[in-house]
Amino acid sequence: MRHAKDHQPGYTFAVVVLALDRHELIASLVGRDGMDTLVAKVSERLQGALRPGDQVAHLTGDELWVLVDRIRSPDDMIVITRRIQGSLARPFAIASEEISVTAAIGIVVNGGETVTAEEMLKNAATAMHRARAQGPSRHEFYDLAMRERARTRLRLETDLRLAVERKEFAVHFQPIVTMGSGAVDGFEALVRWQHPSRGLVAPDQFIPIAEETGLILPMSEQVLSRGCEQIRAWQGRFEAPSNHLPFSLSMNFTSAHFADTALLDTVSAALQESGLDGRCLVAEITESMLLRDVEKVLDVLNELKQMNIRVHLDDFGTGYSSLSYLHRLPADTLKIDRSFVSRLGADRETEVLVKAIVDLAHNLGKQVIAEGIETAEQARVVAHLGCELGQGYYFARPGDPKSMEALLDGSAGGNGGAEPWPRLPGPSAASAS
């Protein structure tokens, strides 16, 4: 690196940080010694693919760095990056195994700026991590915007840890409605973060960070506890329709929750402290969770069912292997993904597909929720197709407890919580037509 910096003004070079994709899986197959051998062979192959004057060195673990000497423009790095990826195409013989590898590549180009070697490596590593997040065999160029994103993320992660300690999270609720009667069946709990200086932080900005850092667990524990307490309070204030369970609380569970050995104790404590009946708590999971460790997820779900907790399969129809596990899944309800609902009324094929999902669910003894309902026409169609429950902006946007209470007590146009929205044809009407 110092050699490169000693050249004349106008001299342009690049630093590349390369990290093997699936390195943990490969290490579990060939062992640590085998991994060291693989990295050494990758280094040799890279050196053979590069030009005289370019240098390859081992950085740390599964990471290598490359000094690319004398480039005319950043466009030259596209060609060199393709050459690097191409050099990895042939499998490597490691510990009696044929190992195929790809790599995430981060690139930083220096055109004469005064930047230390450490800064260049750090910037290239930042670009590499962004490339790795995009999927296998990807590359990214570092730019100032990327540095600012990295700084923003680091600050957000630090603030998120403080937010967990200070309990800065609020719980908002979105009603789930019985089609036909219009009665509120329950509420989905949605976390909101009121940052002391940034204001309201959008969930898509902090939820991924919470999942990556493990902060999703203590954050969810706070949401579950407050949500159970709020639902129990509403049950005491608002009478449920006849032949109907009191309001329920739906909570989203992620793969991190199912890997948490304390999950069942956490749920049990929230129910006991709030006095909420287990039948009034719903665990929402997605199909993608089942693709990772289906046996583990099924074991935990069955234990939740023994606590009388209901299970909803969220985003149904967007996964890859629904039918292969659906008969084993202890789910009470399927939630049809909003991507289907949004096309209802305008796309006949989507309507046929949704009807097939509803019929499948009913034949398996499960109810159906249509989520993402935004128009009266969508509400009419899902009711006609046989969906028992609905959720979406047509009924109400997510809101804080006060706004939900206004809706329930009728001050938002409701009727004592019984029929806050226009009466819709229910599933029985659809089956009779």
C-alpha positions in Angstrom: 0.0 0.0 0.0 2.8 2.4 0.9 4.4 1.5 -2.5 1.3 2.7 -4.3 1.1 5.9 -2.3 4.7 6.9 -3.3 3.8 7.3 -7.0 3.4 10.5 -9.0 0.2 12.7 -8.7 -2.5 11.4 -11.0 -1.5 7.8 -10.2 -4.7 5.8 -9.6 -4.9 2.4 -7.8 -7.5 0.4 -6.1 -7.8 -1.8 -3.0 -10.0 -4.8 -3.0 -11.2 -6.8 0.1 -12.5 -10.2 -0.8 -14.4 -12.6 1.6 -15.5 -16.1 0.8 -19.3 -16.6 0.7 -20.7 -19.4 2.9 -17.4 -19.5 4.8 -19.1 -20.9 8.0 -20.6 -23.8 6.0 -17.3 -24.5 4.3 -15.4 -24.4 7.6 -17.9 -26.9 9.1 -17.1 -29.2 6.2 -13.3 -29.0 6.0 -12.3 -27.8 9.5 -10.1 -24.9 10.5 -7.0 -26.3 9.0 -8.8 -27.1 5.7 -10.1 -23.5 5.7 -6.6 -22.1 6.1 -5.5 -24.3 3.1 -8.5 -23.1 1.1 -7.7 -19.4 1.7 -4.0 -20.1 0.7 -5.1 -21.7 -2.5 -7.5 -18.9 -3.3 -4.7 -16.5 -2.7 -2.5 -18.4 -5.2 -5.2 -18.5 -7.8 -5.9 -14.8 -7.5 -2.2 -13.9 -7.9 -2.2 -16.0 -11.0 -5.2 -14.2 -12.4 -4.0 -10.7 -11.7 -1.4 -8.5 -13.6 2.3 -8.2 -12.7 2.5 -5.5 -10.0 -0.8 -6.4 -8.4 -0.4 -7.9 -4.9 -2.5 -10.3 -2.9 -2.3 -10.7 0.9 -4.2 -12.5 3.6 -6.1 -10.0 5.8 -7.8 -12.1 8.4 -9.9 -15.3 8.6 -11.5 -15.9 5.2 -10.6 -12.4 4.0 -8.0 -11.4 1.5 -7.0 -8.0 0.2 -5.7 -7.1 -3.2 -3.7 -4.0 -4.3 -4.5 -3.3 -7.9 -1.7 -1.2 -9.3 -2.1 1.5 -12.0 -5.7 1.6 -13.3 -6.8 4.1 -15.8 -10.3 4.5 -14.5 -12.8 2.8 -12.1 -14.2 1.0 -15.1 -11.0 -1.0 -15.3 -12.0 -2.6 -12.0 -15.1 -4.1 -13.5 -12.9 -6.1 -15.8 -10.5 -7.1 -13.0 -13.4 -8.0 -10.7 -14.8 -10.4 -13.4 -11.3 -11.9 -13.7 -11.1 -12.4 -9.9 -14.6 -14.1 -9.9 -13.7 -16.2 -12.9 -10.5 -17.5 -11.2 -12.7 -19.0 -8.5 -15.0 -20.8 -10.9 -13.0 -24.1 -10.7 -13.5 -26.1 -7.5 -10.7 -26.4 -5.0 -9.6 -29.8 -3.7 -9.5 -29.5 0.1 -9.4 -32.4 2.6 -10.7 -35.0 0.1 -13.6 -32.6 -0.8 -14.3 -30.6 -4.0 -15.1 -27.1 -2.7 -16.8 -24.6 -4.9 -16.4 -21.0 -3.8 -17.7 -17.6 -4.6 -16.7 -14.3 -3.0 -18.1 -11.0 -1.9 -15.8 -8.2 -3.2 -15.5 -4.6 -1.9 -13.6 -2.1 -4.0 -12.2 1.3 -3.2 -10.4 3.4 -5.9 -7.9 6.1 -4.9 -7.1 8.8 -7.4 -4.7 10.8 -5.4 -6.7 11.6 -2.3 -4.9 11.7 1.0 -6.2 8.6 2.7 -4.3 6.3 5.0 -3.9 2.6 4.2 -6.0 1.8 7.2 -8.9 4.0 5.9 -8.7 2.4 2.5 -8.9 -1.1 3.9 -11.7 -0.1 6.2 -13.6 1.4 3.3 -13.1 -1.6 1.1 -14.3 -3.8 3.9 -17.4 -1.7 4.2 -18.1 -2.2 0.5 -17.5 -5.9 0.9 -20.0 -6.3 3.7 -22.6 -4.4 1.6 -21.8 -6.8 -1.3 -22.2 -9.8 0.9 -25.6 -8.6 2.0 -26.8 -8.6 -1.6 -26.1 -12.3 -2.1 -23.4 -14.6 -3.3 -20.7 -13.6 -5.9 -21.5 -9.8 -5.7 -19.2 -6.8 -5.7 -19.7 -3.2 -4.6 -17.7 0.0 -5.0 -17.2 2.2 -2.0 -18.4 5.7 -2.1 -19.0 8.6 0.4 -22.7 7.7 0.6 -21.8 4.2 1.7 -19.5 5.6 4.4 -22.4 7.8 5.6 -24.8 4.9 5.6 -22.3 2.9 7.7 -21.9 5.7 10.2 -25.7 6.1 10.4 -26.2 2.4 10.9 -23.5 2.4 13.7 -25.1 5.3 15.4 -28.6 3.7 15.1 -27.3 0.4 16.5 -25.8 2.3 19.5 -29.1 4.2 20.0 -31.1 1.0 19.7 -29.2 -0.6 22.5 -29.9 2.4 24.7 -33.5 2.3 23.6 -33.9 -1.3 24.9 -32.4 -0.2 28.2 -34.6 2.9 28.4 -37.7 1.2 27.1 -38.3 3.8 24.4 -40.5 1.5 22.3 -44.2 2.1 21.9 -46.8 -0.5 20.9 -49.2 0.4 18.2 -52.2 -1.8 17.2 -54.1 -2.6 14.0 -57.5 -4.2 14.3 -58.4 -7.5 12.8 -62.0 -7.5 11.8 -64.7 -10.2 11.5 -66.1 -10.0 7.9 -69.8 -9.8 7.8 -70.4 -8.4 11.3 -67.6 -5.9 11.2 -66.8 -6.7 14.9 -63.2 -6.3 16.0 -61.8 -9.8 16.6 -58.4 -8.7 17.9 -55.3 -6.6 17.2 -51.9 -7.1 15.8 -49.1 -5.5 17.9 -46.6 -3.4 16.0 -43.5 -1.9 17.5 -42.7 1.8 17.1 -39.6 3.6 18.2 -39.9 7.2 19.3 -36.2 8.3 19.2 -35.5 11.2 21.6 -33.8 13.3 18.8 -34.7 11.6 15.5 -38.4 11.3 16.2 -40.4 8.3 15.0 -38.0 5.8 13.4 -39.5 3.6 10.7 -39.6 -0.1 11.5 -37.8 -1.1 8.4 -34.8 1.0 9.6 -34.4 -0.6 13.0 -36.0 -4.1 12.9 -33.3 -5.6 10.6 -30.6 -4.2 12.9 -32.5 -5.6 15.9 -32.6 -9.0 14.3 -28.9 -9.0 13.3 -27.7 -7.9 16.8 -30.1 -10.0 18.9 -31.8 -6.9 20.3 -35.0 -8.2 18.8 -35.4 -10.5 21.8 -35.5 -7.9 24.7 -37.4 -5.5 22.4 -40.1 -8.1 21.7 -40.3 -9.0 25.3 -41.3 -5.4 26.1 -43.8 -5.3 23.3 -45.3 -8.6 24.3 -45.6 -7.5 28.0 -47.2 -4.2 27.1 -49.4 -5.7 24.4 -50.8 -8.3 26.8 -51.5 -5.7 29.5 -53.3 -3.5 27.0 -55.5 -6.2 25.5 -56.5 -7.4 29.0 -57.5 -3.8 29.9 -59.6 -3.6 26.7 -61.2 -6.9 27.5 -62.4 -5.5 30.8 -63.7 -2.3 29.2 -65.3 -3.5 26.0 -67.7 -6.4 25.9 -67.1 -9.0 23.2 -69.9 -9.9 20.8 -72.0 -13.0 21.8 -70.4 -16.4 21.0 -67.1 -14.7 20.5 -63.8 -14.8 22.3 -62.5 -11.6 23.9 -60.1 -9.5 21.9 -56.9 -11.3 21.0 -53.3 -10.0 20.5 -51.3 -11.1 17.5 -47.5 -11.0 17.9 -44.9 -11.5 15.1 -42.3 -14.2 16.0 -39.0 -14.5 14.1 -36.4 -17.2 13.8 -34.5 -15.5 16.6 -37.4 -16.1 18.9 -37.6 -19.8 18.1 -33.8 -20.1 18.7 -34.3 -18.5 22.1 -34.4 -21.2 24.9 -36.2 -18.7 27.1 -39.1 -18.0 24.7 -41.7 -20.2 26.5 -40.8 -18.8 29.9 -41.1 -15.2 28.4 -44.5 -15.9 27.0 -45.7 -17.6 30.1 -44.6 -14.7 32.3 -46.3 -12.1 30.0 -49.6 -14.0 30.3 -49.4 -14.5 34.0 -48.4 -10.9 34.8 -51.2 -9.5 32.6 -53.9 -12.0 33.4 -54.5 -12.6 29.7 -55.9 -16.0 28.7 -53.5 -18.0 26.5 -56.4 -18.4 24.0 -56.2 -14.7 23.4 -52.6 -14.7 22.3 -51.7 -15.4 18.7 -48.2 -16.3 17.5 -47.7 -15.1 13.9 -44.9 -16.9 11.9 -43.9 -16.7 8.2 -43.4 -19.6 5.8 -39.7 -18.6 5.4 -39.1 -19.5 9.0 -40.1 -23.1 8.4 -37.6 -23.5 5.6 -34.7 -23.0 8.0 -35.3 -25.5 10.8 -38.8 -26.9 10.4 -38.5 -29.5 13.2 -37.3 -27.0 15.7 -40.1 -24.5 14.8 -42.8 -27.3 14.9 -41.5 -28.4 18.4 -41.8 -24.9 19.8 -45.2 -24.3 18.1 -46.6 -27.5 19.6 -45.4 -26.3 23.1 -47.1 -22.9 22.5 -50.3 -24.8 21.5 -50.2 -26.6 24.8 -50.4 -23.2 26.5 -53.6 -22.6 24.4 -51.8 -20.0 22.3 -53.1 -19.8 18.7 -50.8 -19.9 15.6 -51.3 -17.9 12.4 -49.2 -18.5 9.3 -48.4 -15.0 7.9 -47.8 -14.0 4.3 -49.2 -17.3 3.1 -48.6 -18.0 -0.6 -45.2 -16.2 -0.8 -43.1 -19.1 0.4 -41.7 -22.1 -1.5 -42.9 -25.3 0.1 -46.2 -24.6 1.8 -48.0 -27.8 0.9 -45.1 -30.0 2.1 -45.5 -29.0 5.8 -49.0 -27.4 6.0 -50.6 -30.7 7.2 -48.1 -30.9 10.0 -48.3 -27.2 11.1 -50.4 -26.6 14.2 -51.8 -23.4 12.6 -55.3 -22.2 13.3 -55.4 -19.6 10.6 -53.7 -18.6 7.3 -53.1 -15.0 6.5 -53.3 -14.3 2.7 -50.5 -12.0 1.8 -51.3 -8.4 0.8 -49.6 -8.9 -2.6 -52.6 -11.1 -3.5 -55.3 -8.9 -1.9 -54.0 -5.8 -3.7 -54.9 -7.3 -7.1 -58.4 -8.5 -6.2 -61.1 -6.8 -8.2 -58.8 -6.1 -11.1 -57.2 -9.6 -11.7 -59.5 -12.6 -12.3 -56.6 -15.1 -12.0 -55.7 -13.7 -8.5 -59.3 -14.1 -7.4 -59.2 -17.8 -8.5 -55.9 -18.3 -6.6 -57.2 -16.7 -3.4 -60.3 -18.8 -3.6 -58.1 -21.9 -3.9 -56.2 -20.9 -0.8 -59.4 -20.3 1.1 -60.8 -23.7 0.1 -57.5 -25.4 1.0 -57.5 -23.7 4.5 -61.2 -24.6 5.1 -60.6 -28.2 4.1 -57.8 -28.4 6.6 -60.1 -26.9 9.3 -58.3 -23.5 9.3 -59.7 -20.0 9.2 -58.4 -17.3 6.7 -57.4 -13.7 7.3 -57.0 -11.4 4.3 -54.4 -8.7 5.1 -53.7 -5.5 3.3 -57.3 -4.6 2.5 -57.4 -1.0 1.4 -60.7 -0.6 -0.5 -64.3 -1.4 -0.2 -64.1 -3.6 -3.3 -61.3 -5.6 -1.9 -63.2 -6.1 1.3 -66.3 -7.2 -0.7 -64.3 -9.7 -2.7 -62.4 -11.3 0.2 -65.7 -11.7 2.1 -67.4 -13.2 -0.9 -64.5 -15.7 -1.4 -65.0 -16.9 2.2 -62.3 -15.1 4.3 -63.6 -15.0 7.9 -61.3 -12.1 8.9 -59.8 -9.0 7.4 -57.1 -6.5 8.2 -55.9 -3.3 6.5 -56.2 0.4 6.0 -59.8 0.1 4.8 -60.7 -0.7 8.4 -58.0 1.2 10.3 -54.4 2.2 10.1 -52.1 1.1 13.0 -52.5 3.5 15.9 -51.6 4.0 19.5 -53.9 2.8 22.3 -55.8 6.0 22.5 -56.8 6.0 18.8 -57.9 2.3 19.1 -60.0 3.2 22.1 -61.6 6.0 20.2 -62.4 3.5 17.5 -63.8 0.9 19.9 -66.0 3.3 22.0 -67.6 4.7 18.8 -66.1 8.2 18.8 -64.3 7.4 15.5 -67.6 6.5 13.8 -68.0 3.1 15.5 -70.8 1.5 17.4 -69.4 0.6 20.8 -66.8 -1.6 19.1 -69.4 -3.9 17.6 -69.6 -2.6 14.0 -67.3 0.3 13.3 -67.3 -0.3 9.5 -70.0 -0.9 6.9 -71.6 -4.4 7.2 -70.1 -6.7 4.7 -71.3 -10.0 3.2 -69.8 -12.8 5.3 -68.5 -16.2 4.3 -71.9 -17.8 4.8 -73.3 -15.4 2.2 -70.6 -16.3 -0.2 -71.2 -20.0 0.2 -74.9 -19.5 -0.4 -74.5 -17.6 -3.6 
